[in-house]
Amino acid sequence: ERLDGDDVYAPAVEFGLYAAFRAVLRAQTDFQALLQLYTSNCECSFLQHLACTPFRGERRSRAGTGSFSKADGQRFAEFVDSSDDAWELWLAATATLVRVCTDRRVASQRITHT
């Protein structure tokens, strides 16, 4: 089975996957560190990686194709319920990412996607 299937995901959750997610989100709430990353020509959001990989929906599409445009509500709800601070960390990381991406130092950069 693929790595995002339940046979792999469920045991990873049991072994502390959500604690690792919270640690990554906590790091993403440091505005200066994230700003430095974005202004050093390395636009990388671990928040986006979490949203688009483990919490990605349509892994089991009826049409037979996967997509990155939907969220797996059950997995996300389980993550939020896993800790008292999970939801707050998600929101704080999101707010920090928005602040960084709209900061004049980042917004004025010319970005080329390859």
N, C-alpha and C positions, 0 to 999 in steps of 0.2 A: 504494500500500500504506500501511497505517497506520504511524504513527511508531515503534511498537514492533516492527515486522516486521524480519526479518533483512536486508532490503535497506537499511535505515537503521541498524540496530544494529551490524552487523559493521563498516561503515566508521567509525562513531563510536568503536568499540573501537580500531581501528587508529590513530585520531587522538588517543588519550589519554584516552578515557572512564574507564578504570579508575583512572588517576592522579587524575582529578577526584573519583571516588568515594572514594578513599583520603584525599584532602584534606578532604572533607566529613566522613568518619568521624573523622578526627583532630580536627577542630573539635568534634565531638560528644562527645569524651572529656574536655572541659573542664567539670568538675562545676559550678563557680561560674557560668560563662557560660550553661550550659544551665539551671541553677536560676534565674538571673535572667530568662531567656526565659520559663520556665514560671510564674514569679511575677509577670510583667508582663502577664498576661492574653493571652499569645500561646503557647499550648501547641502547639509545632511540633517534630516529630522528623523530621529528614532521614533518619535510619535507617529509620523507617517508610516514608517516601516511596521509598527505595531498594528495600525489601522488597516494596512493593506496586506498583511500576511497572516498572523494568527487569528485576527478578527475579521478576516475577509469572508464575505458571504458568497453564495453560489458555487461552493466547492462541489455541490451535487446538483447541478442545473438539470432541469427537465429537458432542456434543449440539447444537453450533452456537451456544452461548452462552459468553461469557467469565465468569471469576470472579476475585476477588481473594483467595480462600481457599487457594490452592495456590502453591507455589514452583516455579520453573523450575530444577531441579537442575543442568542442564548449564550454564546461564548463571552460576549462583552458583559452581559448581566452577571455571569458567574464570576468574572474578574472583579467587577464593581462590588459584588457581595463578599468577595474573598477577604476584604480588609476594611476597617473603618475609614482609612484615608485614600482608598483607591480612586474613588470618584473625584475627590478634591485634587488629587495629584494629576488626574487626567485633565481636569479643567485648568489647573494652574499651568501645566505644560502646554496646553492649547493656547492659553492667553499669552504665555511667554513667546511662543512661536509666532503668533500674530504680531506682537510688539516688535520682534526682531525683523520680520519680513517687511514691516511698514516703516522701520527705522530709516531715516534719510540716507545713512551710510550704506545700507543694503539696497534700498529702492533705487539709488542712483547708479548702482553697478550695472554694467552691461553683462547680461548672462546669455551664454550660448549653450544650448542643449545639443549634445552630440549623440 
